[in-house]
Amino acid sequence: MTLPLNGITVIDLTHVLAGPFCSLQLQELGARVIKVERPGHGDDTRSFPPFVDGYSAYFAGLNHGKESIALDLSTPEDRRIFDALLERADVVLENFRPGVMEKLGYGWDALHVRHPRLIYGAVSGFGHTGPEAGKPAYDMVVQARGGVMSITGEKDRDPVRVGVSIGDIVAGMYLVQGVLASLITRAQTGRGQKIDIAMLDAQIAILEHAVALTTATGVPPGRTGARHPTITPFETFHAEDGLFVIAAGNNSLFAKLCTALRMGPLYEDPRFASNPARCENARLLKRLIEAITVEKPRQHWIEVLEAAGVPTGPIQNVAEALADPQILSRNMLVDIDPAPGRAAFRCAGNPIKMSELPEHKTRSPAPLLDGDRQAVLDWLGMADATVA
């Protein structure tokens, strides 16, 4: 089978998470990704724990299947190699602060003149325009400033960061979308374009109910813990042995829930007959449901509710999730093959399932720093170039 991005070459100057997450998705779809790293140091995540035999599992999970060449873009020799890479590239990705690439002579304006078909993807904390474009940012900064932390956590307690780095990851996903859209446009026009993704913008884009509530009412939502702010019942509930979730997202599902829990025609009670009414009386409804569910274990109620067609499930830790038969059946935990003398790792599989996209159970290793230099130079016809 031909992978969707077979024949596309990505020159990846990014490091840490947002950019590498983007280039990983492009690699999973078939692109060749050549990771350009700093000599002697490389991507910061090479030093992130946990380690197996001295190699970072974090780095391996984000960079498997890529190639690495170390280049110092302040030296004429390495600039010559980088220029040759740009001649062959379809996409270049960077996540420096705005202005860094311009100082190196590789900003969008300069590259677009020299390589009009090249697609230039940039991801940064605040984007390349606006009064604060030059400020540095990390995931937690944009989660805080973008409003996400204000709605995450329990009522009357301190805001908390979302447990995964959604500031970086969502920005990386939007960068993937921009690259794919630009490849389609280039096929029509023959011209590349610049993609400017701000992590802060991406946080605003995922505030679906929060933006609607704030703009419609003038009142920003607060923290509601596990409870959905506009759907009820849609949260955690106590059983005899702990918590589980129920998500009855419409009137029909609520009626099924009442029947399954033998609560009588509660769905006809004016306090609970519609979703707005249930939201208004959410605390009372939770108490009524839990008066029943605390009598038996979680698994009992999950089986009862699933049989009734009500969306429900256990709250699993990561180890339990990675052992879940449904997740495993979808090839969402795969092995990273070890290179000679190096450790093997496991990582998340590709969630993009396509009828013509092969499902492999293993992935190629993550590259050693500068480990593909000679192969890249040979491909460029520069076998005699200085070896770092």
C-alpha positions in Angstrom: 0.0 0.0 0.0 1.1 3.6 -0.7 1.1 5.7 2.4 -0.8 9.1 2.0 2.4 11.2 2.4 4.8 8.9 0.6 7.3 11.0 -1.3 6.9 14.0 1.0 10.1 15.2 2.7 9.8 17.2 6.0 12.8 19.0 7.4 12.1 19.3 11.1 13.9 21.9 13.1 11.4 21.6 16.0 12.2 20.3 19.5 10.4 19.2 22.7 6.7 18.6 22.0 4.4 20.7 19.8 6.6 20.5 16.7 7.8 16.9 17.1 4.2 15.8 17.8 3.3 17.3 14.4 6.2 15.7 12.5 5.4 12.4 14.2 1.9 12.4 12.8 3.3 13.3 9.3 5.8 10.4 9.6 3.0 8.0 10.6 1.2 9.0 7.4 4.2 8.2 5.3 6.4 11.4 5.2 10.1 11.2 5.4 11.1 13.3 8.4 14.7 14.5 8.8 15.2 16.0 12.2 17.8 18.8 12.3 19.3 19.0 15.8 21.9 21.0 17.7 25.3 19.4 17.6 26.3 17.9 20.9 23.0 18.3 22.6 20.1 17.6 20.3 16.4 17.8 21.2 15.9 18.7 24.9 13.7 15.6 25.3 16.7 13.3 24.8 17.4 14.1 28.4 13.8 13.7 29.7 13.0 10.7 31.9 12.1 7.9 32.1 15.2 6.2 30.8 15.8 2.6 29.7 19.5 1.7 29.4 20.3 5.4 29.2 17.8 6.3 26.4 14.7 8.4 26.9 11.4 6.7 26.5 9.8 10.2 26.1 12.1 11.0 23.2 11.5 7.6 21.6 7.7 7.9 21.7 7.8 11.3 19.9 10.6 10.7 17.4 10.5 7.1 16.3 10.9 6.6 12.6 12.6 9.9 12.0 16.2 10.5 10.9 18.7 12.8 12.6 21.4 15.1 11.4 23.2 17.6 13.6 23.8 21.0 12.0 25.1 24.3 13.4 23.4 26.9 11.2 25.9 29.6 12.2 28.7 27.8 10.2 29.2 27.9 6.4 29.7 24.2 6.2 26.5 23.2 7.9 24.5 26.0 6.2 25.6 24.5 2.8 24.1 21.1 3.9 20.9 22.8 5.2 20.5 24.7 1.9 20.8 21.4 0.1 18.1 19.9 2.3 15.8 22.8 1.6 16.3 22.2 -2.1 14.8 18.7 -1.7 12.2 19.5 1.0 8.4 19.8 0.7 7.9 21.1 4.2 10.1 22.8 6.8 8.9 23.0 10.4 10.3 25.2 13.2 9.2 26.2 16.7 11.7 28.9 17.6 10.6 32.2 18.9 9.6 34.6 16.1 12.6 36.3 14.6 15.1 33.5 15.2 14.8 32.0 11.7 15.0 35.5 10.2 18.3 36.2 12.0 19.7 33.0 10.6 18.6 34.0 7.1 15.9 31.3 6.9 12.7 33.2 7.6 9.6 32.7 5.5 10.1 35.7 3.3 13.6 34.7 2.3 12.8 31.0 1.8 9.6 31.7 -0.2 11.6 33.6 -2.8 14.3 30.9 -3.1 11.9 27.9 -2.7 8.4 29.0 -3.8 7.0 25.4 -3.5 8.3 25.0 0.1 5.6 24.9 2.9 6.8 26.6 6.0 5.2 25.5 9.3 5.8 27.5 12.5 4.5 26.8 16.0 5.1 29.2 18.9 3.6 30.3 22.1 1.8 33.4 20.8 2.3 33.3 17.0 4.2 35.5 14.6 1.9 38.6 14.9 0.5 40.6 17.7 2.0 42.7 20.5 3.4 39.7 22.4 4.6 37.6 19.5 8.2 37.5 20.8 7.4 36.2 24.3 8.4 32.7 25.3 5.7 30.2 26.4 5.3 26.7 27.7 2.3 24.5 27.8 1.2 25.6 31.3 1.4 29.3 30.4 -1.0 29.0 27.5 -3.3 26.7 29.5 -3.5 29.4 32.1 -3.8 32.4 29.9 -6.1 30.7 27.4 -8.8 30.0 29.9 -8.4 26.3 30.1 -7.1 26.2 33.7 -10.0 28.4 34.8 -12.5 25.7 34.0 -10.4 22.7 35.1 -10.6 21.4 38.7 -13.2 21.3 41.5 -15.4 24.2 42.4 -14.0 26.5 45.1 -10.6 25.0 44.8 -7.5 26.2 42.9 -7.4 25.9 39.1 -5.3 22.9 37.9 -3.4 22.2 34.7 -4.9 19.5 32.4 -3.0 16.3 33.1 -1.6 16.1 29.5 0.2 18.9 27.7 -2.7 20.0 25.6 -1.1 23.4 25.0 1.6 21.7 23.0 -0.4 18.8 21.6 -3.4 20.7 20.3 -1.0 23.2 18.6 0.8 20.3 17.0 -2.4 18.9 15.7 -3.4 22.2 14.2 0.0 22.4 12.6 -0.6 19.0 11.0 -3.9 20.2 9.6 -2.2 23.3 8.2 0.5 21.2 6.5 -2.0 18.8 4.9 -4.2 21.7 3.7 -1.1 23.5 2.3 -0.1 20.3 0.4 -3.5 20.2 -1.2 -3.3 23.9 -2.1 0.2 23.5 -3.5 -1.0 20.7 -5.8 -3.5 23.2 -7.2 -1.3 26.4 -7.3 2.3 25.1 -7.3 3.1 27.4 -4.4 3.9 26.8 -0.8 2.7 29.0 2.1 3.5 29.8 5.6 1.5 28.2 8.5 1.6 30.2 11.7 0.2 28.3 14.7 0.1 29.9 18.2 -0.3 27.6 21.2 -2.5 30.3 22.8 -4.8 30.5 19.8 -5.2 26.7 19.9 -6.4 26.9 23.5 -9.1 29.3 22.5 -10.2 27.1 19.7 -10.9 24.1 21.9 -13.1 26.1 24.4 -16.2 25.0 22.7 -18.9 25.3 25.4 -16.9 28.0 27.4 -16.8 30.4 24.4 -20.5 29.8 23.7 -21.5 30.4 27.4 -19.4 33.4 27.8 -20.4 35.2 24.6 -24.1 34.3 25.0 -24.4 35.2 28.7 -21.5 37.5 29.4 -20.6 35.3 32.4 -17.5 33.0 32.0 -18.0 29.4 33.3 -16.2 28.3 36.4 -14.8 24.9 37.5 -17.3 22.1 37.8 -15.0 19.1 38.4 -15.9 16.1 36.4 -19.4 17.4 35.7 -20.2 18.7 32.2 -21.4 22.3 32.6 -24.3 22.0 30.1 -25.3 18.3 30.1 -26.8 16.4 33.0 -26.3 13.7 34.1 -22.8 13.7 32.7 -20.2 13.1 35.4 -18.7 10.7 38.0 -20.9 8.7 40.4 -20.1 6.7 43.5 -20.7 3.0 43.6 -20.0 0.6 46.5 -16.3 0.3 45.6 -15.5 3.7 44.0 -16.3 6.0 41.1 -17.5 5.4 37.6 -18.9 7.6 34.9 -22.4 8.0 33.4 -22.9 10.2 30.3 -26.7 10.4 29.6 -26.5 13.1 27.0 -30.1 13.4 25.9 -33.7 12.8 27.1 -33.9 9.3 25.6 -30.7 8.2 27.3 -31.9 9.7 30.6 -35.1 7.7 30.3 -33.1 4.6 29.7 -31.0 5.4 32.8 -34.0 5.8 35.0 -35.4 2.5 33.8 -32.1 0.7 34.3 -31.7 2.0 37.8 -35.4 1.3 38.6 -36.0 5.0 39.5 -39.5 4.9 38.1 -40.7 7.6 35.7 -38.3 10.2 37.1 -37.8 11.4 33.6 -41.3 12.8 33.7 -40.7 14.9 36.9 -40.6 18.6 35.8 -37.3 19.0 37.7 -35.7 16.4 35.4 -37.9 16.3 32.2 -35.4 18.3 30.1 -31.7 18.8 30.0 -32.0 22.5 31.1 -34.1 21.4 34.1 -31.6 18.6 34.9 -28.7 21.1 34.8 -30.7 23.3 37.2 -31.2 20.4 39.6 -27.9 18.6 38.9 -26.9 18.2 42.6 -30.3 16.8 43.6 -30.2 14.4 40.7 -26.7 13.2 41.6 -27.9 12.4 45.1 -30.9 10.5 43.9 -28.7 8.4 41.5 -26.0 7.8 44.0 -28.6 6.6 46.6 -29.0 3.6 44.3 -25.5 3.2 42.9 -23.7 3.1 46.2 -25.4 -0.2 47.0 -23.5 -2.3 44.5 -20.0 -2.3 42.9 -19.0 -0.3 39.8 -18.8 -3.3 37.5 -22.4 -4.3 38.3 -23.7 -0.9 37.3 -21.5 -0.7 34.2 -22.9 -4.0 33.0 -26.5 -2.9 33.8 -26.2 0.4 32.1 -24.4 -0.9 29.0 -27.1 -3.5 28.6 -29.6 -0.6 28.6 -27.6 1.3 26.1 -26.5 4.1 28.4 -22.9 5.4 27.9 -20.8 4.5 30.9 -17.4 3.3 31.9 -14.8 2.8 34.6 -12.2 5.4 35.5 -9.0 3.6 34.5 -5.4 4.6 35.3 -2.9 4.6 32.4 -1.7 1.1 33.0 -5.3 -0.2 33.0 -6.1 1.8 29.8 -3.0 0.3 28.1 -4.3 -3.1 28.9 -7.9 -2.5 27.8 -8.9 -5.1 25.2 -10.7 -2.5 23.1 -7.6 -0.2 23.0 -5.3 -3.2 22.2 -7.7 -4.4 19.5 -7.2 -1.0 17.7 -3.4 -1.3 17.7 -3.0 1.6 20.0 0.0 0.3 21.9 2.9 -0.6 19.6 6.5 -1.7 20.0 9.4 0.5 19.0 12.0 -1.9 17.6 15.4 -1.6 19.3 18.4 -0.6 17.2 21.6 -2.7 17.8 22.8 -2.1 21.4 19.8 0.1 22.3 16.6 -0.3 24.3 13.2 -1.2 23.0 10.2 0.9 24.0 6.5 0.9 23.7 4.4 3.9 22.5 1.0 4.9 21.4 -0.2 3.7 18.0 -1.6 5.9 15.3 -5.3 6.9 16.0 -5.9 7.7 12.4 -7.4 4.6 10.9 -7.8 4.6 7.1 -8.9 1.8 4.8 -5.7 2.2 2.7 -3.3 2.9 5.6 -1.5 -0.2 6.9 -1.7 -1.1 10.6 1.8 -2.0 11.7 2.4 -3.4 15.2 5.9 -2.1 15.4 7.7 1.2 14.7 11.3 2.0 13.6 13.7 3.2 16.3 14.1 6.8 17.3 17.4 8.2 15.8 20.6 8.7 17.6 21.8 12.3 17.6 23.3 12.8 14.1 22.9 9.1 13.6 21.7 9.5 10.0 24.2 12.1 8.9 26.1 10.0 6.4 22.9 8.6 4.9 21.4 12.1 4.5 24.7 13.4 2.9 24.7 10.5 0.5 21.1 11.2 -0.5 22.1 14.9 -1.1 25.1 13.9 -3.1 27.4 15.5 -0.5 29.2 12.4 0.8 32.4 14.4 1.1 30.9 17.0 3.4 32.5 17.6 6.8 31.3 15.1 9.4 30.3 16.6 12.7 
